Amino acid sequence: MTRLLDPDRPLGLLAQCPAHRATPLRRADGLMLKADSDRMGLGAFKALGGVYAVAALLGGDLAALASGRAGRGRVFTCASAGNHGLSVAAGARLFGAAARVHLSATVSEGFADRLRAKGAEVVRSGADYEASVAAAIADAEASGATHLADGSWPGYTEPPRLVMEGYTVIARELREQIGPAGDWPARVYLQAGVGGLAAAMAETIRADWPVQPEIVVVEPEAAACLAASAAAGRSVTVAGPVSEMGRLDCKAPSMLAVEMLARAGVGYATVSDAEARAAAGDAGALGLPTTASGAAGLAAARRDGAAGALVLITEGPA
């Protein structure tokens, strides 16, 4: 399989970042739990994607990045259902640039405050995530800001590809954490919104892991755009109610993710809000507090009775 993403690039850059360290892998209740809820102090796996993509789009020169020269005068804009915006804001601030994040009405004001605390300008744009994406595109066209989305579509692939490349670090870490014991999981559950994390993980697992698992992509019942796209053989936008899994409540998939997941040979599952909420409670009881979005993979694994499976806890409780 031709690789679109190279884990060595983000690993090389992150090796120079004092805030970066591998997140832990725990074994509890018959499962492997990759606790990615405090990545680089940002509370979610998405710290890998936005921060790395900002650095790469600013040229990747470590001296210029460290001094803030690389970002001087640059503005990054994006839409966010949650943690992607926080990562872009953190990357922009770290490297001397500015960030403007478009949020739909469904995103909490508490999260907007977290973005402002990272120095981002917050703009309320539309009733749902898709409307905020359209607003970010229009913003970039009108203002000259760099649009850094985590979804892709025809004619727009390189920024989201960089975001996805950052996520490959998780799969590489897992290879190093699981390898010494040799207890490779038979099944891996990967929750998905637009699909960037799931596709990046799936490609890297297929290319790098010596023992291949079944890979299951888990979506909210209300936003199963990747499963619909796989069935149709093309990117499909779906309709549905607002999901409690707000970080995953994306009705339109990333084009790159659809293509990469098809090559990786994955399966699909959906979970209800009630199942994800219960799984978040289970994770909290294990000392891994998270949200319904962060526990979606755990919800599917619990329902399947998948002993020994690998599950990602992708964010903290905030």
N, C-alpha and C positions, 0 to 999 in steps of 0.2 A: 504494500500500500504506500503510495507516494505521500510523504509527510508535508503538511502545510505549516506545521508549527515546530519550532526547535527549542526544547527546554534549556539547552546550554546557554542561550542568549539571556533570558531573564535570570537564570541562576548566576551567570557571571556578573550581571549588574547588581543583583541583590546581595551577592557576597561582599560588596563594598558598602552595604547599608547597615549601620550598627543596630537599627531597630528590627532587622529581619532575623528570624530563627525558625527552624522547623517546628510545626505544631505537633502536639502529641498524638499517638495512636494508643487507644485504650482497648482492653478486652474485658467485656462485662456482659452478663446475661446471655452468653453464648454468641455474642456478636463482636466484630471489630468496629470501633467507633473512632473515626478521625475527627478530632475536636478542633475545627478551624474557626472557632468563635472568638479568638483574640489575635487574629493575624495582624502583626505590626501595630498592635494597640488600637486598631480601627474596628474591631468587633465582628469581622466577617472575612470570608475567603476573598471577597472582591478587592481587598487591599492589594492583592497581587496583580490584578488586571489593570485598574486605572492608573495606579502609581507607575507601573512599568511602562504602560502605553504612553503616558505623558513624557516620561524620560526619553523613550525611543523617538517620539515625534519632535522632541526638542534637540535631537541630534545624538544623544547618548554619550556625549563627552563628559567624563566623570568630573573633571576639574571645573568645567563651566556649569555643570549641574549643581555641584556642591557650593559654588559661590553665589548661585542665583542668577548669574549672567545669562544663562541659556534661556530662561523664561521671561526676561525683561521685555515688557511690551506685548506679551502674548496673552491671549484670552482663550480659554477652553470652555465650550458649552456642551451640555448634554441634557437628555431627559433621564429621569431616574424614578424607579418604583421603590428605591431604597438605597442599598449599599453601593451601587455603582457610582452614584453621584458623590457619595462621601469619599470614595477612593480617588475620583478625579479631582475633587476639591483638595484633598490632602496632597496629591501629587503636584498640583499647580502651586500650592502654597510652599511646598518643600523646595521647588525649583525656581521660585521667583516669578511665577506667572499668576494670572487671575482665573477664576472659575465662575461660570454662571450656570445654574442648574434649574431646569424646568420641572416642576412637580405638578401632577394632576390633583384634583380635589380629593382623591381617595387617599393621598399620602398625609400622614399626621403632621400637625404643627410641631410636635415634639421632634420629629425627624428633621423638619425644616430648621429648627433651632440648632440641631447638631451640625447641619451644613453651614449655617452662619458662623458657628463657633470655629469652623475650619477656614473661615475667611471667604466663603462662597457667597455670591449674590443669589438669592432664591427668587424665582419667578413662578407664580401660580399660572398654569397653562392648561386649561381644558378639564373635562369631566373624567377622563380616563388616561391610562398610560399612553395609548396610541395617539391621543391628542397632544400630549406633552412632547412626544417624539416629533410630531409635525411642527410644533412650535420651536423646538431646538434646531431643526433643519432650517426653518425660515430665519431664525436668529443668525445662524452662521452665514447664510446667504446675504443677509442685509448688513451685518456688522463686520464681516471678515474674520470672525472668531473661528477657531478650529473646532469642528464638530467631532466629538469623541464619544460615539455611541458604542454600546455593547451588542447591538444587533446589526445585521448586514442586509443589503438588498442590491439589486443590479446597479452597478456603477459606484457602489460604496462598500468597499471590503477591507482596505488596509488598516484603518484605525481599529475596527472590531477584531481583525485578525491579531493585532498586537495585544489587545485586551485578552483574547483567548490564549495567546502564547504565554502570557503571565500565569494563567491558571495551570499550565502544564507542570509547574513546580510541585503542585500537590501530588500528582501521580508519580513524579520522580522521587519525592520524599517517601511516599508509601513503598516504593520498590526497595528503598534502602532500609526502611523500618521493618518490613515483612521478611525480606530476604534472609537474614541470619537465622531465623527460626524455621523458615521454609513452610510456614503454615498458610499458604496462599488461599485466599477465599475462592469458593466455587461461584459466588455471585456477588456483584457489586451494584448497589443502588445509587443512582445519581439524580438528584432533583433538578428540575429545569424550569426556567421561565422562557426567555428567548432561545436558550439552549447552548450558550457559550461555554459554560462550565462543563456541562455534560459532554459536549463534542470534544473539547480540549482534553478532558480526562480519558474519553474513549479512544481517541487517536493515540495518546501517549501510552495507555495500557496495552493496546494492540501492538504497538511498535516496540515497547521496552520490557514488558513483563515476561519472565521465562515460563510462567504457568498462566494460561489464559482462562479468565472467568467468563461466565455469562454476565452481560451488562444490561441492567434494567433502568430505563429513563422514567422518572416519576414526575407526573404533572398533576396540578389540581383538576378535579372533575370539571370545573368551570372554565378551564383554559388549556385544553389538551391540544395545542396547536401543532406540536411536534409529531404526535401520534397521527393526527389527521394528515399532516404533510407526508409522513412516511407511507400512509395508505394511498394517498393520491399520486405519489411520485414527484411532487413539486411543493413549493411553499404555499401553505394554505392559511388564511386568516379565519379564525373561528369566532363565534359569538357565545356569550354566556353571562351569567350574573357576576357580580363582584365577589371574589373569593377572599376568605379570611387569610389565605396565604398570599398576602399582598406582594411580597418580593417575587413570587412566581406567577402572579396574575397577569400574564402577557398573552394577548390573543393572536399576535402575529409573531412568527418565529424568525430567527436569524437565518438568512439564506445559506451562509457558510455552515451553520450548525446542521441544517437539514441535509446538506450534501455530505458532510463529514460523518454524521451518524449513520447514513445509508451505507457508506463504505465500511464502517466499523461493525456492522451486523449486530445491532442492539435490539432489545425488546422494549416494550412500553407498558406502563401501568398508570392508573390514576388513583388518587386518594381523595376522600371527602374532607371538608373542613373539620368535621367532628373527629375523624381518624387522625388528622394531623395535630389537632389540639390535644388529643389524648396522648399521642406520641411525644409531644413537647413536655407534657407532664411526666412521662416515663423518663425522658432524658434528664429532666430536672432532678428526679429522684436518684439518678446515677451521678449527680454532681456536675451535669452539663446543661445548665439552664439555657433555653433557646426559645424560639418562636415556632408557630405552626409551619412557617416556611422552612426554617432550619431543620425541622424534624420530619419533613415529608418523606424522605427516603427511609427513615426509621419506621414510619407508619406502614409503608409498603412491606418492609421486611417483617414486621410484627404480624401483619395479616397473612403473609405467606408462610410463616413459621420457618424462616430461612436461617437455620442454625449455621453459625460460622460465617455468615455474610459480612461484607464490609459496607458500612454506612457512613456518610458524611454528615456531621453536624455543622452546618455552614455558617451559622451566625449566633451571636449571643442574644440575650433576652430583650435588649432595647429596641 
